[in-house]
Amino acid sequence: MKRLAVPAAVIAGALALAGCGGSGDTKAEVSVSSSYMPQPVSADLAAGFLTIVNKGSTQDELTSVSSDAAGSVTMHDTVGGAMEQVSSFAVPAHGQLVFKSGGNHLMFEKLKRKPKQGDMVTVKLEFAKSGAVTVEMPVKSATYTPSTGH
Amino acid sequence: MRKKTFAAAALLAAATLTLSACGNGGDDKSPIAVVSEESGSAKAATLLDQPFEKPDLVLTDTHGVKYDLRKETAGRPTLVYFGYTHCPDICPLTMNNIAVAKKALPKAEQDALRIVFVTTDPDRDTPTELGKWLKGIDPQFIGLTGDFSTIQAGARTLGISIEPTTKDKNGKLVSVHGTQVVAFSPKSDEGYLLYGEDATVDDFAKDLPKIIKGANP
């Protein structure tokens, strides 16, 4: 049975290639990069940004975010200057989910203390398929942008 | 033959569609940024052919005192932004970008400049709340609050569309911020420059000395 599965996987891989260019891996495989929190104005409210890459061939879903540093963490997208709370975000197979300034963002509320540049905030991401992923999110300057790096 | 060609074209079209559908999966809708990347020396500011008149806004400042925007900022280089303090991302970023750029100016110029933050969420942004928030960014910034319909009408004269705060399905309050900073010339008191959300500290640092003179960046 196992031997049969290999060519099947190859065919599936080839099919995936024709579609999107896949590796034949049938699992979701998420990793998190480029995370940061701009130093907030106060402990009431902070934003967080990161990129989630899914190298697997199955879609995953970010279902919740939490942090010991904050009373609550919620996920939002932005539509025409207004943000909307979203209960989950898809992380497409062979794709990514990007949280960035002006777009999707994490919102931290009721922080225990005001995060300062140089601090680290521990953030726990829950995925439907990949389970929990913990990220150490660095606090950057209030005007930090990934494109300029300052 | 014709049929075959058609079939091939359809296949190609299908393949193209598949390709574009895959993309990078990221929700990366920034055509404007791409354009400015290509031109290299793109300016952050949009110079308006038809400048805006300064809105006739009489509101309340962070000390709870009546503030007449036209009177108080007459002959002053002035930046106006419409936002709210329960905004995690763009509002503090925009105000911090301006604050950091402002600190690079000589003190006399910093004092001449008027940076005005008009709340789009006056119910939550009382003079006290607004004052506390702005003090965390730059104590010289002016915060204005008041009647929402007055604020909305003022924003509209600058081409900025804002909506009242509403409750979403979870009962959370959702407010709307403007997407532009308008710079007013000290010479004409007209709004002659627009800055979008992607304007950086460097953009403002480069342009503020010009705005202070009422010159074009």
Interface residues (C-beta under 8 A of the other chain):
Chain A: A18 G19 C20 G21 P38 P40 V41 S42 D44 L45 A46 A47 T51 N54 D77 T78 G80 G81 A82 M83 E84 Q85 V91 P92 H94 G95 Q96 L97 V98 S101 G102 G103 N104 H105 M107 F108 A142 T143 T145 T148
Chain B: T18 C22 G23 N24 G25 G26 D27 D28 K29 T85 H86 C87 P88 D89 I90 P92 L93 N96 N97 V100 K132 W133 G136 I137 I162 E163 D168 N170 K172 V174 S175 V176 H177 G178 T179 E197 D198 T200 V201 D202
